[in-house]
């Protein structure tokens, strides 16, 4: 039986290769203009973070696998039953 660490490594290596390819091919591509006011205002309206299973929506905040945090809290799986 594979350990948790072995399972993680088996998934991490292909993902790392994919990200390295994206960075090599598109790393200098500009995706946004940001003002000082947006920085101080919590980055509203600015797409500023890439994460494979979640996204930092510029208006709604964190989305995890497409769901907002309040939506995740409403799922049956999160009720602890």
N, C-alpha and C positions, 0 to 999 in steps of 0.2 A: 504494500500500500504506500502510495506516495505521501510524503510529508507535506504540510502546508507550504513550507518553503519551496519544495520542489514544484508544487503546483503553481505557485506564484512565479517562479523563474520561467516555467514553460509558457506562461502567458505574457510575461514581461518582455522577453527577448524579441518576439515578433512585433510587439507594440513599439519597442525602442527602435527597431529597424525602420518601421513605418514613419515614425516621427523624425528620425534622422534624414530620411529621404525627403520628407516635406520641407524640412529646414534647409537642406541642400538646394532643392529646386526653387523654393519660394521664400526663403528666409529674409530677403531684403524687400519683399513686397509690402508696401505701405497699406494699412487697412483702416486707419482712422486719423483724424485730427482731434486733439484734445486741448481744452483751455484750462487755465489755472482755476477758473470758477468751477469747472466740472470736477477737477481733482478735489477741491475743498467741499464740493457738494455731494460727495459720495459716488462720483463717476456715473451719475445718472445720464442716460443717453449714450454711453460709451461701451461698446463691446470690448472688454479688456482682459479676458481670461479664457484660456482653452483648457478644458479638462474633459477626458473621454466619457465619463459617465455623468457629468453634471455641467451646467453652464451658469455663468453669472450674467443673468439677464439684466440689461441696463435699467429696466423699469420695475420688474417684479422681484428682483433679487435672485437668490440661488434657485436653480431648477435641478433636481436630481432625477435622471433618466426621464426627463420631460415633465416632471411634476414639481409644483411649488412645494415648499415645506408644509404649508397648511393642507395641501392635497395629500401629501404622504401621510400626515397624521390621521387622515380620515380613512386610510386603507385598512381592511380587516387584519392584514399582517401586522400592523403597528399597534393593534389593540392589546396584544399580549395574550390573547386567548388561544 
